[in-house]
Amino acid sequence: MQTAVNSAPAWLTVLHPKSFPIEPLPGAGALNRWIWNDTLAAIQAFIEKGQCQIGIGKPSELALQVLAQHPTVSSIYDAMDDFPAFYRGLSRIAMSHREQKIAAQVTRISVSSTALADRFATYYSKLSLALNACAIETLPPPSTTTKNSEKPVLGYVGTIGHWFDWPLVFNLAEANPSMCIRLIGPVYTPPPRPLPRNIELLPACDHATAMKHMQEFTVGLIPFKLNELTTSVDPIKYYEYRALGLPVLSTSFGEMTLRDGLAGVFLMDKHADLSSLVKTAIVHNSKTDEMQEFREANSWEVRFDTSGILS
């Protein structure tokens, strides 16, 4: 999805470190170090103003240098993905090494999926699990959310990248020719062949428009491949779909694997009877009180209040 770009609020200072575009290759830190002096000085000045915390969202040589210069400052590594899995060869090895160095040095590690928690189990004493959640303040009231009563729409909103299972989506379309499969988002991995007549491909949109599109869905799709990258994923789409009362038709990847049998969750693979599975998902109805209960249990506010040291 695309979001509107707004100017930073007055309380927020955004730095734009310069660097040679070679990270995460080995030696990137040594080459970039001399052009980071201004950035490191700005961070130093900020830390000297008073109590603060160092937050790291992606392993980098710059992050390691900040940690090295401020070893007594509280720090957290927010591991939202299996970052090494995005790379190959030397870059992958370097990213993995960099991530482990950061994990060893920070005060706390937060992970967004059970698989990531397993990866960092060595650091159990400083590890916390914070699954994804939903921005419930952006949703319409549950009482105004009704399932599409016209032609059934099996819908997906999000990036279509190399993790998107095009062959499965084609099988889904062929098994349900009377239904519309609507895919909305930027396409980085195009379909392998011409789209069937019942697959619609719409461009990326802002979050508010995406919510309106979702309200037109009958079923929410999450057709991701099963690979090393998706093993560590807890899709926000799951929370948005279910918060809108939509049944979810998903492949069995990452955190979705652990949701098999939950209300409104239907897992599929290439061997499934996709026609029968879709029919079963379509007849599932979420009551208003169930939707409200789901929202209250899976808001970002609740997630940050309840995530703590794993027990």
KOLMARDREN-110578 format. One record per residue: residue number from 1; residue in three letters; x, y, z of N, C-alpha, C in turn. Coordinates in pm, whole numbers, plus 50000, padded with zeros to 5 digits. Layout:
% KOLMARDREN-110578
<node NUM,'ALA',<X,Y,Z>,<X,Y,Z>,<X,Y,Z>>
...
END
This chain:
% KOLMARDREN-110578
<node 1,'MET',<50084,49881,50000>,<50000,50000,50000>,<50087,50124,50000>>
<node 2,'GLN',<50035,50229,49946>,<50105,50356,49950>,<50040,50445,50054>>
<node 3,'THR',<50119,50524,50121>,<50067,50618,50219>,<50112,50758,50184>>
<node 4,'ALA',<50035,50853,50227>,<50069,50992,50198>,<50195,51030,50275>>
<node 5,'VAL',<50281,51105,50210>,<50406,51148,50273>,<50383,51283,50338>>
<node 6,'ASN',<50392,51289,50470>,<50370,51413,50544>,<50503,51464,50598>>
<node 7,'SER',<50510,51593,50624>,<50630,51648,50685>,<50640,51598,50829>>
<node 8,'ALA',<50762,51586,50877>,<50783,51534,51011>,<50729,51630,51115>>
<node 9,'PRO',<50670,51579,51224>,<50623,51667,51331>,<50739,51741,51396>>
<node 10,'ALA',<50707,51850,51465>,<50811,51936,51522>,<50901,51864,51622>>
<node 11,'TRP',<50847,51764,51692>,<50925,51696,51794>,<51020,51591,51738>>
<node 12,'LEU',<51008,51561,51608>,<51086,51453,51548>,<51196,51508,51458>>
<node 13,'THR',<51318,51461,51482>,<51431,51497,51396>,<51469,51376,51312>>
<node 14,'VAL',<51468,51392,51183>,<51500,51283,51090>,<51637,51310,51028>>
<node 15,'LEU',<51729,51217,51047>,<51861,51228,50987>,<51867,51141,50861>>
<node 16,'HIS',<51947,51184,50766>,<51962,51109,50641>,<52110,51077,50620>>
<node 17,'PRO',<52160,50971,50685>,<52302,50938,50674>,<52341,50907,50530>>
<node 18,'LYS',<52454,50960,50489>,<52507,50928,50357>,<52583,50796,50367>>
<node 19,'SER',<52586,50723,50256>,<52662,50598,50256>,<52682,50551,50114>>
<node 20,'PHE',<52786,50471,50097>,<52805,50403,49970>,<52708,50285,49967>>
<node 21,'PRO',<52638,50262,49855>,<52534,50159,49850>,<52589,50018,49835>>
<node 22,'ILE',<52667,49977,49934>,<52729,49844,49927>,<52693,49756,50045>>
<node 23,'GLU',<52627,49811,50145>,<52587,49730,50260>,<52474,49638,50215>>
<node 24,'PRO',<52473,49509,50261>,<52549,49456,50375>,<52677,49382,50340>>
<node 25,'LEU',<52739,49408,50227>,<52864,49338,50195>,<52969,49360,50304>>
<node 26,'PRO',<53055,49262,50328>,<53163,49278,50427>,<53249,49399,50393>>
<node 27,'GLY',<53290,49473,50494>,<53374,49590,50473>,<53298,49718,50450>>
<node 28,'ALA',<53164,49709,50441>,<53084,49829,50416>,<53101,49931,50527>>
<node 29,'GLY',<53113,49885,50651>,<53126,49976,50764>,<53254,50056,50759>>
<node 30,'ALA',<53364,49990,50723>,<53492,50058,50717>,<53493,50166,50610>>
<node 31,'LEU',<53425,50137,50498>,<53422,50233,50388>,<53330,50351,50417>>
<node 32,'ASN',<53220,50323,50488>,<53122,50429,50515>,<53152,50510,50641>>
<node 33,'ARG',<53237,50457,50727>,<53256,50517,50858>,<53296,50665,50851>>
<node 34,'TRP',<53378,50698,50758>,<53430,50836,50754>,<53325,50938,50711>>
<node 35,'ILE',<53218,50893,50645>,<53113,50989,50605>,<52995,50990,50703>>
<node 36,'TRP',<53009,50913,50813>,<52903,50912,50915>,<52933,51005,51032>>
<node 37,'ASN',<53042,51077,51027>,<53081,51160,51142>,<52972,51258,51184>>
<node 38,'ASP',<52909,51325,51089>,<52805,51422,51122>,<52685,51353,51186>>
<node 39,'THR',<52648,51239,51134>,<52534,51164,51190>,<52565,51118,51332>>
<node 40,'LEU',<52683,51064,51353>,<52721,51016,51486>,<52729,51132,51586>>
<node 41,'ALA',<52773,51248,51538>,<52780,51366,51625>,<52640,51413,51664>>
<node 42,'ALA',<52545,51407,51569>,<52408,51447,51598>,<52344,51353,51699>>
<node 43,'ILE',<52374,51224,51687>,<52321,51125,51783>,<52382,51149,51920>>
<node 44,'GLN',<52510,51177,51923>,<52578,51207,52049>,<52516,51327,52119>>
<node 45,'ALA',<52488,51433,52043>,<52428,51554,52099>,<52289,51526,52154>>
<node 46,'PHE',<52214,51443,52085>,<52079,51409,52131>,<52084,51330,52262>>
<node 47,'ILE',<52173,51232,52267>,<52184,51149,52387>,<52226,51232,52508>>
<node 48,'GLU',<52309,51330,52487>,<52357,51414,52597>,<52248,51503,52656>>
<node 49,'LYS',<52137,51518,52585>,<52028,51603,52635>,<51952,51539,52751>>
<node 50,'GLY',<51956,51407,52761>,<51883,51344,52870>,<51854,51199,52841>>
<node 51,'GLN',<51765,51141,52921>,<51736,50998,52911>,<51681,50963,52773>>
<node 52,'CYS',<51730,50854,52715>,<51682,50810,52584>,<51710,50661,52569>>
<node 53,'GLN',<51666,50607,52459>,<51688,50466,52428>,<51726,50454,52281>>
<node 54,'ILE',<51815,50363,52252>,<51854,50336,52114>,<51764,50225,52059>>
<node 55,'GLY',<51693,50253,51952>,<51607,50153,51890>,<51660,50119,51752>>
<node 56,'ILE',<51673,49990,51723>,<51728,49945,51595>,<51623,49861,51523>>
<node 57,'GLY',<51584,49906,51404>,<51481,49835,51328>,<51538,49743,51222>>
<node 58,'LYS',<51666,49759,51187>,<51730,49673,51088>,<51880,49670,51117>>
<node 59,'PRO',<51941,49553,51114>,<52085,49545,51142>,<52165,49627,51041>>
<node 60,'SER',<52261,49703,51089>,<52345,49784,51001>,<52476,49815,51072>>
<node 61,'GLU',<52576,49852,50994>,<52705,49892,51052>,<52691,50022,51131>>
<node 62,'LEU',<52604,50110,51085>,<52582,50235,51157>,<52525,50207,51295>>
<node 63,'ALA',<52430,50114,51303>,<52372,50077,51432>,<52478,50021,51525>>
<node 64,'LEU',<52566,49939,51472>,<52673,49881,51555>,<52766,49990,51607>>
<node 65,'GLN',<52795,50089,51526>,<52882,50197,51571>,<52817,50281,51680>>
<node 66,'VAL',<52686,50304,51667>,<52614,50379,51771>,<52616,50302,51902>>
<node 67,'LEU',<52592,50171,51895>,<52597,50088,52016>,<52736,50091,52079>>
<node 68,'ALA',<52838,50085,51996>,<52975,50083,52047>,<53011,50214,52116>>
<node 69,'GLN',<52959,50326,52066>,<52991,50456,52123>,<52909,50486,52248>>
<node 70,'HIS',<52798,50414,52267>,<52709,50442,52381>,<52669,50311,52450>>
<node 71,'PRO',<52764,50239,52505>,<52736,50107,52563>,<52648,50110,52687>>
<node 72,'THR',<52636,50225,52754>,<52555,50231,52877>,<52412,50277,52851>>
<node 73,'VAL',<52381,50313,52727>,<52245,50358,52694>,<52156,50237,52667>>
<node 74,'SER',<52037,50237,52726>,<51942,50128,52703>,<51912,50115,52554>>
<node 75,'SER',<51904,49992,52505>,<51885,49971,52361>,<51793,49853,52334>>
<node 76,'ILE',<51729,49856,52219>,<51640,49748,52179>,<51654,49720,52030>>
<node 77,'TYR',<51658,49593,51994>,<51655,49551,51855>,<51516,49497,51826>>
<node 78,'ASP',<51445,49562,51736>,<51309,49522,51700>,<51317,49436,51574>>
<node 79,'ALA',<51322,49304,51593>,<51337,49210,51481>,<51200,49180,51422>>
<node 80,'MET',<51169,49248,51314>,<51037,49234,51251>,<51038,49136,51135>>
<node 81,'ASP',<51157,49096,51089>,<51170,49002,50978>,<51296,48920,50997>>
<node 82,'ASP',<51307,48813,50918>,<51430,48738,50910>,<51517,48810,50806>>
<node 83,'PHE',<51588,48914,50850>,<51660,49000,50756>,<51763,48926,50670>>
<node 84,'PRO',<51841,48832,50725>,<51936,48761,50638>,<51869,48688,50523>>
<node 85,'ALA',<51744,48647,50541>,<51674,48572,50436>,<51645,48656,50312>>
<node 86,'PHE',<51659,48788,50323>,<51638,48876,50208>,<51760,48879,50115>>
<node 87,'TYR',<51873,48819,50160>,<51997,48830,50086>,<52051,48693,50048>>
<node 88,'ARG',<52154,48694,49963>,<52218,48571,49918>,<52370,48588,49925>>
<node 89,'GLY',<52442,48476,49927>,<52586,48478,49920>,<52654,48552,50034>>
<node 90,'LEU',<52756,48631,49999>,<52833,48705,50098>,<52748,48806,50174>>
<node 91,'SER',<52651,48868,50104>,<52564,48965,50169>,<52482,48900,50279>>
<node 92,'ARG',<52437,48779,50255>,<52359,48708,50355>,<52444,48675,50478>>
<node 93,'ILE',<52564,48626,50453>,<52655,48593,50564>,<52685,48718,50646>>
<node 94,'ALA',<52712,48829,50577>,<52744,48953,50647>,<52626,49004,50728>>
<node 95,'MET',<52505,48997,50671>,<52387,49043,50744>,<52360,48956,50866>>
<node 96,'SER',<52377,48825,50851>,<52357,48735,50965>,<52456,48765,51077>>
<node 97,'HIS',<52582,48786,51040>,<52685,48817,51140>,<52654,48949,51209>>
<node 98,'ARG',<52611,49047,51131>,<52580,49181,51184>,<52461,49172,51282>>
<node 99,'GLU',<52360,49095,51244>,<52243,49081,51329>,<52278,49015,51462>>
<node 100,'GLN',<52362,48912,51458>,<52401,48844,51581>,<52482,48936,51673>>
<node 101,'LYS',<52567,49020,51616>,<52644,49115,51696>,<52550,49215,51765>>
<node 102,'ILE',<52450,49261,51692>,<52354,49355,51751>,<52273,49287,51860>>
<node 103,'ALA',<52228,49164,51833>,<52148,49092,51933>,<52227,49071,52063>>
<node 104,'ALA',<52356,49047,52049>,<52439,49025,52167>,<52462,49152,52247>>
<node 105,'GLN',<52459,49267,52181>,<52496,49392,52247>,<52377,49470,52303>>
<node 106,'VAL',<52259,49456,52244>,<52145,49538,52290>,<52095,49490,52426>>
<node 107,'THR',<52021,49580,52491>,<51964,49549,52621>,<51844,49457,52609>>
<node 108,'ARG',<51771,49472,52500>,<51645,49400,52484>,<51623,49367,52336>>
<node 109,'ILE',<51554,49255,52311>,<51519,49214,52175>,<51368,49192,52170>>
<node 110,'SER',<51303,49254,52073>,<51161,49233,52051>,<51144,49163,51917>>
<node 111,'VAL',<51063,49057,51914>,<51041,48982,51791>,<50892,48980,51758>>
<node 112,'SER',<50860,48969,51628>,<50720,48980,51586>,<50657,48848,51545>>
<node 113,'SER',<50726,48736,51569>,<50666,48606,51538>,<50730,48498,51625>>
<node 114,'THR',<50659,48386,51635>,<50710,48274,51714>,<50839,48220,51655>>
<node 115,'ALA',<50847,48213,51522>,<50969,48163,51458>,<51089,48251,51490>>
<node 116,'LEU',<51070,48382,51492>,<51179,48472,51528>,<51218,48455,51674>>
<node 117,'ALA',<51120,48430,51758>,<51150,48405,51899>,<51239,48281,51912>>
<node 118,'ASP',<51212,48179,51832>,<51295,48058,51834>,<51437,48089,51787>>
<node 119,'ARG',<51450,48177,51688>,<51583,48211,51635>,<51669,48280,51739>>
<node 120,'PHE',<51606,48360,51824>,<51681,48436,51924>,<51667,48376,52064>>
<node 121,'ALA',<51637,48246,52070>,<51614,48181,52200>,<51736,48189,52291>>
<node 122,'THR',<51855,48201,52233>,<51978,48213,52314>,<51971,48334,52406>>
<node 123,'TYR',<51896,48436,52365>,<51887,48560,52442>,<51754,48567,52518>>
<node 124,'TYR',<51710,48455,52567>,<51580,48441,52632>,<51555,48547,52739>>
<node 125,'SER',<51655,48577,52818>,<51636,48667,52932>,<51604,48810,52891>>
<node 126,'LYS',<51636,48847,52768>,<51607,48984,52723>,<51514,48985,52601>>
<node 127,'LEU',<51443,48874,52581>,<51359,48857,52462>,<51211,48880,52494>>
<node 128,'SER',<51143,48953,52408>,<50998,48971,52423>,<50931,48948,52289>>
<node 129,'LEU',<50812,48888,52295>,<50734,48858,52175>,<50621,48958,52163>>
<node 130,'ALA',<50619,49032,52053>,<50511,49128,52026>,<50460,49100,51886>>
<node 131,'LEU',<50355,49019,51877>,<50296,48989,51747>,<50241,49116,51684>>
<node 132,'ASN',<50214,49109,51556>,<50154,49225,51490>,<50014,49249,51543>>
<node 133,'ALA',<49952,49356,51501>,<49821,49394,51552>,<49749,49478,51445>>
<node 134,'CYS',<49647,49549,51488>,<49565,49625,51393>,<49540,49765,51447>>
<node 135,'ALA',<49543,49863,51359>,<49512,50001,51398>,<49360,50015,51402>>
<node 136,'ILE',<49301,49981,51515>,<49155,49974,51521>,<49089,50110,51506>>
<node 137,'GLU',<49165,50217,51532>,<49108,50351,51519>,<49080,50387,51373>>
<node 138,'THR',<49137,50310,51279>,<49115,50338,51136>,<48998,50258,51079>>
<node 139,'LEU',<48937,50173,51163>,<48833,50082,51113>,<48694,50140,51133>>
<node 140,'PRO',<48599,50104,51046>,<48460,50144,51067>,<48401,50067,51184>>
<node 141,'PRO',<48295,50117,51247>,<48232,50044,51357>,<48190,49904,51313>>
<node 142,'PRO',<48202,49804,51399>,<48162,49668,51360>,<48019,49659,51309>>
<node 143,'SER',<47931,49741,51363>,<47790,49736,51324>,<47767,49777,51179>>
<node 144,'THR',<47864,49851,51119>,<47849,49897,50981>,<47924,49810,50882>>
<node 145,'THR',<47989,49706,50933>,<48068,49618,50848>,<47986,49495,50813>>
<node 146,'THR',<47951,49483,50687>,<47873,49369,50640>,<47944,49302,50523>>
<node 147,'LYS',<47925,49172,50511>,<47988,49098,50403>,<47923,49133,50269>>
<node 148,'ASN',<48005,49138,50165>,<47956,49167,50030>,<47849,49067,49991>>
<node 149,'SER',<47728,49116,49960>,<47615,49028,49929>,<47596,49008,49779>>
<node 150,'GLU',<47677,49080,49698>,<47666,49063,49553>,<47760,48951,49508>>
<node 151,'LYS',<47825,48967,49396>,<47917,48865,49347>,<48031,48849,49446>>
<node 152,'PRO',<48058,48726,49492>,<48166,48707,49591>,<48300,48759,49540>>
<node 153,'VAL',<48372,48827,49630>,<48503,48881,49598>,<48605,48821,49694>>
<node 154,'LEU',<48702,48751,49638>,<48814,48702,49717>,<48925,48805,49700>>
<node 155,'GLY',<48956,48878,49807>,<49042,48994,49793>,<49173,48989,49867>>
<node 156,'TYR',<49272,49056,49810>,<49404,49069,49871>,<49450,49213,49859>>
<node 157,'VAL',<49501,49270,49968>,<49560,49404,49965>,<49701,49395,50021>>
<node 158,'GLY',<49797,49438,49941>,<49936,49435,49988>,<50033,49424,49872>>
<node 159,'THR',<50159,49420,49905>,<50263,49409,49803>,<50262,49270,49740>>
<node 160,'ILE',<50279,49267,49609>,<50289,49140,49538>,<50436,49122,49499>>
<node 161,'GLY',<50508,49050,49585>,<50651,49030,49566>,<50683,48885,49539>>
<node 162,'HIS',<50810,48848,49555>,<50852,48713,49521>,<50796,48609,49618>>
<node 163,'TRP',<50739,48654,49729>,<50676,48563,49825>,<50530,48534,49790>>
<node 164,'PHE',<50476,48604,49690>,<50336,48590,49651>,<50322,48465,49563>>
<node 165,'ASP',<50227,48377,49598>,<50212,48248,49530>,<50117,48262,49411>>
<node 166,'TRP',<50172,48309,49298>,<50090,48325,49178>,<50027,48195,49131>>
<node 167,'PRO',<50101,48083,49123>,<50039,47958,49077>,<49917,47918,49159>>
<node 168,'LEU',<49925,47936,49291>,<49810,47903,49376>,<49692,47994,49347>>
<node 169,'VAL',<49717,48123,49324>,<49610,48216,49293>,<49543,48181,49160>>
<node 170,'PHE',<49623,48138,49062>,<49566,48093,48935>,<49479,47970,48957>>
<node 171,'ASN',<49525,47876,49039>,<49445,47757,49071>,<49315,47796,49139>>
<node 172,'LEU',<49323,47895,49227>,<49206,47943,49299>,<49104,48002,49201>>
<node 173,'ALA',<49154,48077,49105>,<49066,48138,49005>,<49000,48032,48917>>
<node 174,'GLU',<49077,47933,48878>,<49023,47827,48793>,<48922,47739,48865>>
<node 175,'ALA',<48943,47721,48996>,<48850,47638,49074>,<48722,47713,49110>>
<node 176,'ASN',<48724,47846,49098>,<48607,47928,49134>,<48582,48031,49023>>
<node 177,'PRO',<48546,47986,48902>,<48533,48076,48787>,<48424,48181,48800>>
<node 178,'SER',<48326,48158,48886>,<48217,48255,48900>,<48248,48365,49001>>
<node 179,'MET',<48362,48355,49066>,<48398,48451,49170>,<48509,48545,49122>>
<node 180,'CYS',<48509,48666,49176>,<48611,48765,49142>,<48726,48756,49242>>
<node 181,'ILE',<48847,48748,49189>,<48966,48755,49274>,<49031,48890,49249>>
<node 182,'ARG',<49028,48976,49351>,<49072,49115,49337>,<49203,49135,49414>>
<node 183,'LEU',<49308,49166,49342>,<49440,49186,49400>,<49477,49333,49392>>
<node 184,'ILE',<49509,49393,49507>,<49533,49538,49514>,<49670,49564,49575>>
<node 185,'GLY',<49755,49633,49501>,<49886,49666,49557>,<49993,49674,49450>>
<node 186,'PRO',<50112,49721,49488>,<50223,49731,49393>,<50270,49592,49352>>
<node 187,'VAL',<50303,49576,49225>,<50344,49446,49171>,<50493,49448,49140>>
<node 188,'TYR',<50571,49374,49219>,<50714,49361,49195>,<50747,49227,49130>>
<node 189,'THR',<50655,49132,49143>,<50668,49003,49074>,<50543,48984,48989>>
<node 190,'PRO',<50552,49010,48859>,<50434,49003,48773>,<50382,48861,48758>>
<node 191,'PRO',<50255,48846,48717>,<50199,48713,48696>,<50276,48638,48588>>
<node 192,'PRO',<50290,48507,48601>,<50370,48429,48505>,<50305,48412,48369>>
<node 193,'ARG',<50177,48439,48361>,<50104,48429,48235>,<49984,48522,48239>>
<node 194,'PRO',<49916,48542,48126>,<49801,48633,48124>,<49698,48596,48232>>
<node 195,'LEU',<49639,48697,48291>,<49542,48674,48398>,<49412,48616,48344>>
<node 196,'PRO',<49353,48520,48417>,<49218,48474,48383>,<49119,48589,48395>>
<node 197,'ARG',<49005,48576,48334>,<48906,48684,48332>,<48856,48721,48471>>
<node 198,'ASN',<48861,48627,48566>,<48806,48656,48699>,<48910,48706,48799>>
<node 199,'ILE',<49031,48740,48752>,<49131,48802,48839>,<49146,48949,48801>>
<node 200,'GLU',<49122,49038,48898>,<49140,49181,48878>,<49267,49227,48949>>
<node 201,'LEU',<49346,49309,48881>,<49469,49362,48940>,<49458,49513,48947>>
<node 202,'LEU',<49449,49567,49070>,<49433,49711,49091>,<49560,49770,49151>>
<node 203,'PRO',<49586,49898,49124>,<49712,49960,49171>,<49714,49983,49322>>
<node 204,'ALA',<49832,50019,49371>,<49849,50051,49513>,<49763,50171,49550>>
<node 205,'CYS',<49728,50180,49676>,<49642,50289,49723>,<49679,50323,49866>>
<node 206,'ASP',<49624,50434,49918>,<49653,50469,50056>,<49571,50382,50150>>
<node 207,'HIS',<49600,50394,50279>,<49539,50304,50377>,<49388,50320,50385>>
<node 208,'ALA',<49339,50442,50379>,<49195,50467,50387>,<49122,50401,50270>>
<node 209,'THR',<49179,50411,50151>,<49118,50349,50033>,<49125,50197,50044>>
<node 210,'ALA',<49236,50147,50099>,<49249,50003,50118>,<49141,49949,50210>>
<node 211,'MET',<49109,50024,50316>,<49002,49982,50407>,<48868,49974,50334>>
<node 212,'LYS',<48843,50069,50245>,<48717,50068,50168>,<48713,49947,50075>>
<node 213,'HIS',<48827,49916,50014>,<48833,49798,49928>,<48804,49671,50008>>
<node 214,'MET',<48862,49663,50127>,<48844,49543,50209>,<48698,49522,50248>>
<node 215,'GLN',<48626,49632,50266>,<48485,49621,50302>,<48400,49565,50187>>
<node 216,'GLU',<48458,49562,50068>,<48389,49502,49954>,<48424,49355,49935>>
<node 217,'PHE',<48519,49305,50015>,<48559,49165,50005>,<48456,49074,50071>>
<node 218,'THR',<48451,48952,50022>,<48374,48846,50089>,<48468,48760,50172>>
<node 219,'VAL',<48587,48741,50121>,<48691,48662,50188>,<48824,48736,50170>>
<node 220,'GLY',<48907,48738,50274>,<49039,48798,50264>,<49144,48693,50233>>
<node 221,'LEU',<49226,48718,50133>,<49329,48623,50090>,<49467,48658,50144>>
<node 222,'ILE',<49544,48555,50180>,<49687,48572,50210>,<49760,48456,50142>>
<node 223,'PRO',<49782,48465,50012>,<49842,48354,49936>,<49994,48365,49926>>
<node 224,'PHE',<50063,48337,50034>,<50209,48348,50037>,<50273,48211,50018>>
<node 225,'LYS',<50390,48210,49955>,<50466,48087,49940>,<50518,48041,50077>>
<node 226,'LEU',<50553,47916,50083>,<50612,47862,50205>,<50763,47855,50182>>
<node 227,'ASN',<50835,47946,50243>,<50980,47947,50228>,<51045,48005,50354>>
<node 228,'GLU',<51174,48017,50351>,<51248,48064,50468>,<51205,48203,50511>>
<node 229,'LEU',<51177,48288,50414>,<51139,48426,50444>,<51003,48432,50514>>
<node 230,'THR',<50903,48361,50461>,<50768,48369,50518>,<50753,48291,50647>>
<node 231,'THR',<50850,48206,50678>,<50844,48131,50804>,<50839,48224,50925>>
<node 232,'SER',<50898,48343,50911>,<50908,48436,51025>,<50804,48548,51020>>
<node 233,'VAL',<50702,48533,50936>,<50607,48642,50914>,<50477,48622,50992>>
<node 234,'ASP',<50432,48731,51055>,<50298,48738,51113>,<50226,48849,51037>>
<node 235,'PRO',<50142,48816,50939>,<50088,48918,50849>,<49985,49009,50914>>
<node 236,'ILE',<50006,49140,50899>,<49909,49237,50949>,<49776,49220,50879>>
<node 237,'LYS',<49779,49171,50755>,<49654,49149,50681>,<49558,49060,50756>>
<node 238,'TYR',<49610,48960,50826>,<49523,48872,50905>,<49441,48953,51005>>
<node 239,'TYR',<49507,49044,51076>,<49438,49123,51178>,<49336,49219,51115>>
<node 240,'GLU',<49372,49279,51004>,<49280,49372,50937>,<49158,49298,50883>>
<node 241,'TYR',<49180,49186,50819>,<49068,49108,50766>,<48973,49065,50877>>
<node 242,'ARG',<49027,49006,50982>,<48941,48953,51088>,<48874,49067,51166>>
<node 243,'ALA',<48943,49180,51180>,<48882,49294,51249>,<48763,49350,51171>>
<node 244,'LEU',<48760,49325,51041>,<48648,49366,50958>,<48543,49255,50945>>
<node 245,'GLY',<48566,49144,51013>,<48471,49034,51010>,<48487,48941,50893>>
<node 246,'LEU',<48596,48956,50816>,<48616,48873,50698>,<48676,48738,50736>>
<node 247,'PRO',<48626,48630,50676>,<48698,48503,50688>,<48830,48514,50613>>
<node 248,'VAL',<48931,48442,50658>,<49065,48451,50599>,<49100,48318,50533>>
<node 249,'LEU',<49137,48326,50405>,<49183,48210,50331>,<49332,48229,50307>>
<node 250,'SER',<49413,48147,50375>,<49558,48169,50377>,<49634,48040,50354>>
<node 251,'THR',<49754,48053,50304>,<49844,47939,50304>,<49897,47921,50446>>
<node 252,'SER',<49954,47804,50471>,<49999,47771,50606>,<50146,47809,50623>>
<node 253,'PHE',<50171,47939,50641>,<50307,47989,50657>,<50319,48065,50788>>
<node 254,'GLY',<50440,48076,50838>,<50468,48159,50954>,<50369,48142,51068>>
<node 255,'GLU',<50325,48256,51121>,<50234,48255,51235>,<50097,48201,51198>>
<node 256,'MET',<50061,48205,51068>,<49931,48154,51025>,<49920,48004,51050>>
<node 257,'THR',<50032,47933,51046>,<50031,47790,51072>,<49973,47759,51210>>
<node 258,'LEU',<50001,47847,51306>,<49955,47827,51444>,<49809,47866,51462>>
<node 259,'ARG',<49747,47923,51358>,<49607,47967,51368>,<49509,47868,51305>>
<node 260,'ASP',<49560,47754,51265>,<49474,47650,51208>,<49367,47610,51310>>
<node 261,'GLY',<49243,47619,51271>,<49133,47585,51361>,<49070,47703,51430>>
<node 262,'LEU',<49133,47822,51423>,<49071,47941,51482>,<48950,47984,51401>>
<node 263,'ALA',<48855,48050,51466>,<48734,48096,51398>,<48770,48188,51282>>
<node 264,'GLY',<48713,48158,51166>,<48732,48244,51051>,<48862,48223,50975>>
<node 265,'VAL',<48943,48124,51013>,<49070,48099,50945>,<49061,47967,50868>>
<node 266,'PHE',<49092,47973,50739>,<49086,47855,50653>,<49217,47845,50576>>
<node 267,'LEU',<49293,47738,50603>,<49424,47723,50543>,<49416,47638,50416>>
<node 268,'MET',<49496,47678,50317>,<49491,47610,50187>,<49632,47577,50140>>
<node 269,'ASP',<49639,47481,50049>,<49763,47451,49977>,<49725,47401,49839>>
<node 270,'LYS',<49825,47365,49758>,<49799,47326,49620>,<49721,47196,49609>>
<node 271,'HIS',<49714,47119,49718>,<49642,46993,49715>,<49498,47006,49764>>
<node 272,'ALA',<49460,47123,49815>,<49326,47142,49872>,<49220,47148,49763>>
<node 273,'ASP',<49098,47112,49801>,<48982,47132,49713>,<48944,47278,49726>>
<node 274,'LEU',<48998,47362,49637>,<48983,47507,49652>,<48840,47555,49631>>
<node 275,'SER',<48761,47480,49558>,<48620,47517,49540>,<48542,47497,49670>>
<node 276,'SER',<48558,47380,49731>,<48487,47351,49856>,<48536,47440,49969>>
<node 277,'LEU',<48668,47465,49972>,<48724,47546,50079>,<48670,47689,50073>>
<node 278,'VAL',<48660,47744,49953>,<48607,47879,49937>,<48460,47884,49980>>
<node 279,'LYS',<48384,47784,49941>,<48242,47780,49980>,<48227,47775,50132>>
<node 280,'THR',<48314,47698,50198>,<48310,47690,50344>,<48345,47825,50408>>
<node 281,'ALA',<48446,47891,50351>,<48487,48021,50405>,<48378,48125,50388>>
<node 282,'ILE',<48312,48124,50274>,<48211,48226,50243>,<48094,48223,50341>>
<node 283,'VAL',<48055,48104,50385>,<47939,48095,50474>,<47973,48130,50619>>
<node 284,'HIS',<48102,48149,50647>,<48139,48186,50785>,<48096,48330,50812>>
<node 285,'ASN',<48030,48351,50923>,<47986,48485,50963>,<48042,48521,51100>>
<node 286,'SER',<48092,48642,51111>,<48140,48691,51240>,<48036,48787,51296>>
<node 287,'LYS',<47996,48762,51419>,<47899,48850,51484>,<47968,48979,51529>>
<node 288,'THR',<47886,49082,51548>,<47939,49213,51586>,<48020,49207,51714>>
<node 289,'ASP',<47969,49133,51813>,<48042,49127,51940>,<48173,49050,51926>>
<node 290,'GLU',<48178,48952,51835>,<48302,48880,51811>,<48406,48970,51744>>
<node 291,'MET',<48362,49054,51651>,<48451,49148,51586>,<48508,49248,51685>>
<node 292,'GLN',<48421,49298,51773>,<48465,49395,51873>,<48564,49331,51969>>
<node 293,'GLU',<48538,49209,52008>,<48628,49138,52099>,<48764,49116,52033>>
<node 294,'PHE',<48763,49082,51904>,<48889,49062,51833>,<48968,49192,51827>>
<node 295,'ARG',<48899,49302,51798>,<48966,49432,51790>,<49028,49471,51924>>
<node 296,'GLU',<48955,49451,52030>,<49004,49488,52161>,<49126,49405,52202>>
<node 297,'ALA',<49129,49280,52156>,<49240,49192,52193>,<49363,49211,52105>>
<node 298,'ASN',<49344,49276,51989>,<49453,49285,51892>,<49480,49427,51845>>
<node 299,'SER',<49458,49524,51932>,<49494,49662,51899>,<49643,49681,51929>>
<node 300,'TRP',<49703,49782,51868>,<49844,49811,51896>,<49862,49852,52042>>
<node 301,'GLU',<49765,49923,52097>,<49776,49967,52236>,<49785,49848,52330>>
<node 302,'VAL',<49698,49749,52308>,<49700,49630,52392>,<49828,49551,52370>>
<node 303,'ARG',<49872,49543,52243>,<49991,49465,52213>,<50114,49520,52285>>
<node 304,'PHE',<50129,49652,52284>,<50246,49710,52349>,<50234,49707,52501>>
<node 305,'ASP',<50111,49704,52552>,<50092,49696,52697>,<50122,49558,52751>>
<node 306,'THR',<50096,49455,52669>,<50104,49318,52719>,<50230,49244,52678>>
<node 307,'SER',<50304,49295,52579>,<50425,49224,52537>,<50533,49243,52642>>
<node 308,'GLY',<50590,49132,52684>,<50694,49139,52786>,<50793,49026,52770>>
<node 309,'ILE',<50870,49001,52873>,<50966,48892,52865>,<50892,48761,52846>>
<node 310,'LEU',<50939,48678,52752>,<50875,48552,52725>,<50876,48464,52849>>
<node 311,'SER',<50765,48395,52869>,<50758,48307,52985>,<50703,48171,52945>>
END
